[in-house]
C-alpha cells in the first residue's frame, strides 16, 4: 500500500486558503512532526534534514534548555539534568515508577504527578514534554511559513485519563492548539491507507520506546472502527535496552555503576539492540569513568533469551483485545507493525506466529504515526471535504466509581466507543446524610484501590432524608480526545446540588497560566547572554575532559609535538572563555574538538587492546 | 438526523424486538455516525460542535446497548416499564444457584490447574446455556410478551453472562492463544 493511494489527487488548495495544521507523534524515544502538503502527508525534517527529534531534554545551569540530538549527546555526561523518555512519567506518581531507583533523576513526589529536580529547578514531566513540542512547533512554522492553527497529538491507545490530560496540558504549555488527541495505532491505521485499500479486520501492533498498544479495527466504507484496544503503558523498547544493560553488568561482574556510566551503558545497550536487527551478533565496548573497559559480544540468541518474557508480555494484550472484539487470530486480515521496536526480528516472528501471517512492515514504523496524525489534522483543520474517512475510537480502560466496601462500580466499560456519556444513580446509606464522597477510578480491577484514582470530590447539600431515599445521579462524559469529566447531581428533590469536576492529576488553570508566563519572561531575557552561557559551559566541559585524557594517556599515546598542539588549543579556548566572547569561544571549542579526534581514537583503540591482552597501557607500543 | 426523543430501536430504524438484524444495526450506526460525528463539525461553531458531541454520545450509547443481548433485553424490558434488575429481585431458584456454584468452583479449579482444555469445555457448556436463555428471552419478549417471566430469565442470564466473561478472562491469562 503506497501513501499515494490515500492522498486525494488534485485537491491542493490555494496557499492562502490552506490552514496550517500538523500531526505530532510525541514519542518516548523520538518525536516527529508531519503535515499534509499538496494532498500528501510528509514528515518535516530539521535544518540538517533529520526527521526524528530525540525526545531528550537537557536543562542547563542558568536556564538554557537543549532538546533533541544535542541533549542526547550529553545524556551520559550530564545524566541528572538530561531527561530521556519523559513520556513514561506523564501522569504518573512516584509509586507508579517501578524502576525509579535505577534512573539517574532526583524525583520529587508531587501530588498527582512526579517531578524532577534539575539545575534549572524542579520540572514537571508536562513542562519537559512541552519543551519537545515547542521545538517541533518551531520546526513546523519555519517549514510551512506561518503560524499553525492547530495540531493533532498522538498518545498511546492504552494511555489512561491522567496520561492523556498531561499530554494535552503539555501541548497547551507549548502554545499549541490541540485539535485532537489521537490514539497512535489508529493514526497508523489511517497512514497505511487501509480505508481505500482494504475492508475487513486489521490489527495494529505498536511497540514504541516505552509503551505497547494493540488495537483491533474494522474498516468498512471509509469508517475506521476500533473494536478493542489493549496494551501496557509501561512496556517498550526501553525495557529491551534495560535487559541488555543488566546482562552487561552481569557479564562484566559489576553490581552497581555511577549515573554517568549507567547512562553510557544504557546508550550502548540501545545501539546493540538496534544493530542486532541487522546482524546476528554485536560487539559492545565501553570505557567506564573508572577506566575499566567493558567488551562483550551479544548474540541474537542471547538477546532473544533475555527478552523472551518481554515479547510474551505483548501477546497477552493481543489475546485480550481479540477476545474483547469477539474475534480469533484467523479473523484478522492484516497486522500493521508500528514503532521502532517492531524492527526486532524476534518480535516480527512472534507476532507473525500469533496471528498466523506475515506482519505488514512496508511503511517506516517510526513515521507512520506522525503521518496518520497529519492526515487527521488536515481533516480537522477544515482542509478537506465531507467525503473522507471517519474514526470511531474507544476508551481503553473501564471508568467507574468506588462504592461501599472499596469495590469498583464500572460506569463506562472498556472499549466503549467515544464520545460517550453515561449516568448511574446512587443513594445515601445513612439517615440524614447530606454529603456523598465520590471517588472516580479507571481500570479493570475489582478493588478500587487497585485501579488508578482519577479524582475525588464531594457532593454537598443533599437534603436530609432516610437512608436510600436520595437519588444521586453520577454522569460520566468522555469526549473525542478520550478525556473524562464527571458530574453529580441529587435528583429526588427540587433542590439540586450540582458539581463538575476536572480530574485532580492534571495541572490547574492557574498552574498552566503561571508556567506560560514564566516561559514568556524567559523568552524576553537576553538571547545572547543565554547563548554565551551555554557556549561557556560546553567549552569548559571540553577543557576538563581533555585535561583528564592528557593526564591519563597523554604520555603514552601522543608524541610531544602532538601533545603541545593540543595544549595550545586548550590555552586558546581558555583565553576565549576568559574574554566572554561568544564567537571566539565557539571557534576555539570547535578547534579543540577537531584537534583531539585522533587522540580520542587512539585512546579507544588502546583500551580495546588493553582489555584483549590484559596488559597495562605502558606495555603497548603505539 | 436522529431525534433525541426516539428510543434506541427507532433511532436505528429497527423493530423494538430482542431478535436483531446485526448487519442492519451496524449499517445504520455507521451511516448515522458519518453524519453527526464531531469530526464532521471540526470547523463549525461551538454550539454545533457541542450538539454533535451530544448526539454522537447518544448514538454510541444506543449502539452499545442494542448490540449486546443482555443490555438489549434489559432495555426492552425498561421500555415496557419493567426494571428487571431492581434490588428487590434478589431471590433465585435454588437449583439454579447450585448450578452456578458448581460452575464457579470448576472455574476456580481450572484456573488453579491452568487447565486450558477444561476451560474450553466449561466455556462451551456455559455458552450453550447462554444461548438457551437467549432463545427463551426471545420467545418471552417477542412472542409471548410475558415481561415478568422475561425479567426472571434476564436475571439468570446476568449470572451466565458474567461467568462467560470470567471464563474468557481466565483463558486469555493462560499462555495459550
Interface residues (C-beta under 8 A of the other chain):
Chain A: X179 X220 X221 X222 X223 X225 X312 X315 X316 X319 X320 X323 X329 X354 X379 X380 X381 X382 X386 X390 X391 X392 X416 X417 X418 X419 X420 X421 X422 X477 X479 X480
Chain B: X30 X33 X34 X37 X38 X39 X40 X42 X43 X53 X54 X56 X57 X58 X60 X61 X63 X64 X168 X171 X172 X173 X175 X177
